[in-house]
Amino acid sequence: MDRLRVGTLGAAGITPNALIRPARKVPEVAVTAVAARDTARARQFAAKHGIGVVHDSYEALIADPNIDAIYNPLPNSLHAPWTLRAIAAGKHVLCEKPLTSNEAEAAEVAAAAKSAGLVVMEAFHYRYHPLARRMLEIVAGPGTAATTNGRGRAGELGDIRHVEAALCFPVPRFSDIRYQFNLAGGATMDAGCYAINCIRMLGQGEPTVVSAKARLHGPVIDRAMTAVFRFPGGATGKISASLWSSSVLRVGARAVGTRGEMRVLNYVAPQVFSLLTVRAGGNTRWERVRGEATYTYQLRAFAAAVLRGEPVLTTPEDAVANMRQIDDVYRAAGLPIRGLR
């Protein structure tokens, strides 16, 4: 295989940014098919984006022998079922985050992917941008592998004592799927998954949830969440996530060590604008880490993993750990875990 042929499930709003446009910059990838429950919508999407094949069902797309991989941007509750079906059909999968509705589902996907020997990547696109790599270098030291989460290493900031991350943005339309429990919605699932992933990247070891507090829309949907964590070595962590709260727009990360502090503005979409600030040794410096769109780096890494066996940063196993934290945040906040009845 010298070119990765990708089919997309549905015509989700994220697909042009996450798959269609990046594929134009990654010659090894071709988006060749689309399926949607509304066939007319799928045909319109295909015509707009130059996709040659339209299937009238997700099942037909997954069964297409001319497709090597599936992009899954469906609602959260449908990530696990359709990713598992794709794996069973021998397809590699790039699945939007969070990979599943809960830890148990993530473990099932991870086991299936391992057994089948297929690439399954959770689409935390920011992890593939040079900014994320630079953040990890400052925290954990030069040459640190991006998959190690800095364990056992001390970088420019010394021993890390506190990490935090926030992703807050307004979604004022409460009919949005993000507010639907049966679709595994909630601020922690949608925005908090990023913040949790980020503090796990910057911290040393897997944290435990100390406390969590939600602001609600309805009885079980969190429109905002804050949570406090503790890492094995005693460092603390904090995340803030919201879809509708007093924090209208907030996207940032922070790491505090024994020798200094790092702050990052907009770790999620640095191609728009970002700023990294380091205060250490009595000095302050500012860095702009430029690059392509995060989604382009992600798609390039997905293709490299499938075509050449290169490593994946956001593996199903890592998704299991991330979903464990999300489940524990919901438990600590007194809310039900998504996907469980």
Secondary structure, DSSP 8 states (H G I E B T S, - for coil): --SEEEEEES--TTHIIIIIHHHHH-TTEEEEEEE-SSHHHHHHHHHHHT--EEESSHHHHHH-TT--EEEE-S-GGGHHHHHHHHHHTT-EEEE-SSSSSSHHHHHHHHHHHHHHT--EEE--GGGGSHHHHHHHHHHH-TT--TTSTTTT--BTTBSEEEEEEEEE-----TTSGGG-GGGT-SHIIIIIHHHHHHHHHHSSS--EEEEEEEEEETTTEEEEEEEEEE-TTS-EEEEEEESSSS--SEEEEEEEESSEEEEEE-SS-TTT--EEEEEETTEEEEE----S-HHHHHHHHHHHHHHH----SS-HHHHHHHHHHHHHHHHHTT---TT--
